[in-house]
């Protein structure tokens, strides 16, 4: 896993509390965490593919 499920869960619940205070979210599903993992992997792949081929450091 690239992302920490416990950190994703905490951030999602904290964000929900701030952005949607009337909603009473208390849990985060495995599907939600898996989707975040997939989006993170896709973002990394996209950044690497769009990076110029010169140098030795990904910026």
Buried (B, 14 or more C-beta within 10 A) or exposed (E): EEBEBEEBBEBBBEEBEEEEEEEEEEEBEEEBBEEBBEEBEEEEEEEEEEEEEEEEEEE
